[in-house]
């Protein structure tokens, strides 16, 4: 009877256990970041507006921010997040709300007219941190049609390659947003091949970040929103999802501190 667990471990059939959240190392600066697709037309929904600030993150990366969202967020959160900027429009709208000053490193246009990505460098207590905000092409939309499902993997790979290409080398980097793919998607796997790690599956494997009504009594769920970090420079402390707001997406939050030099 004891041979089965040993056999499963030897063949790699068991998933590694989730990491336990831990407190920051005493005296070592850390940051908290959130990604949240707020849904384009939800700026008048109080639950979703409140959900934006509920995590208390130092850096908030938002997707689908319209002119309406900008007006509401500036009115509601300017004191809490004195550094705030918006790029794009409609479903391609992106926003960054930060407690710390940041430098705009430029917007990269989306492929074939899809959503852009945005590079910024944040002057955090940990030093200069590069942040790449993304919102990848959806698998299916009125524009892409049913056929979009069959080429979405290739499209996501091309998008992430193009978006990451301008990133500064040697700067601790976080890539986050609505990837419109699960943790095994092509965009995620490409970043992992470069040395990034996807933080939510480390602490909450299988936790959904997207939900959508399905029929009269059902609900479709998936993990489409991700925070990836440069594992050579950053150490994760925790990652979680809050079930707040009425957007079809949920806010995902993670904490990081700088990796200590090896002795």
Secondary structure, 3 states (H helix, E strand, C coil): CCHHHHHHHHHCCCCCCCCCCCCCCCCCCEEEEEEEECCCCCCCCHHHHHHHHHCCCCEEEEECCCHHHHHHHHHHHCCCCCEEEEECCHHHCEEEEECCCEEEEEEECCHHHCCCEEEEEEEECCEEEEEEEEECCCCCCCCCCCCHHHHHHHHHHHHHHHHHHCCCCCCCEEEEEECCCCCCCHHHHHHHHCCEEEHHHHHCCCCCCEEEEECCCEEEEECCEEEEEECCCEEEEEEEEECCCCCCECEEEEEEEECCCCC
